[in-house]
Amino acid sequence: MCSPAPTAGVLRRLAPTIAGEHLDWPAAFGYTRRERSASSRASVLELPLQIACWKAAPALACGNAMIFKPAELTPLSALKLEAIMSEAGVPDGIFQVLNGFGETGQRLARHPQIARSL
């Protein structure tokens, strides 16, 4: 079985280095900034727990909230992951699981308050 732990370890070290940048141009300047937002992810049937971890780790490591929609036939591993995160001290609402069929995922992806859906 493939473990999501190495991914989380790498992201734990990389996340603090993500920052905005100042860009010098000849006649102006620009900048990028690090924004926190809500994001959503959907899963397929294969590797439901690993995919949930792989998709949650970058979002959470960078300080974003996440709504995870697992495949309708494999929701239990995502619900267990949500319980584990809560038990580990992740604040309520930071990692949420939303069960449902394909229409649920489509509505989530189109929601105006969700910044990124993958």
Phi, psi and omega in degrees: 000140180274133184261139175281353184301317179300322178298314180297322179296317178295314181294327178299324179278329183276326186305317181295343181274351180283121182208167176289164181228150173261129183247120178269125174240159184305317185248006184197184173222162177217167177209155172247154178224152179273118180247140174265144183204176172269144177223162178229152179222149176239157184238160173251179185292323185286137176053055187299320181288317180297317180296319177301315180293315182297326180276329181284321187305309181295319181297312182289323180297331180266007174088018180262153170277156182217138172249122183250125178251103180284164174301144185297338180269351183225055183277342190292323181294323178292320177295322177294319178298320177300317179293320179297317179297319178297316179295328180282353177108003176293126183301148178303139178089349180282318173238115181237146176250131179239108180275156177157184180268188183305324180298325177299314178297321178296317178295321178296316181295331182267356184295132184292340180266002176262117185286322184219136175230126179231000000 
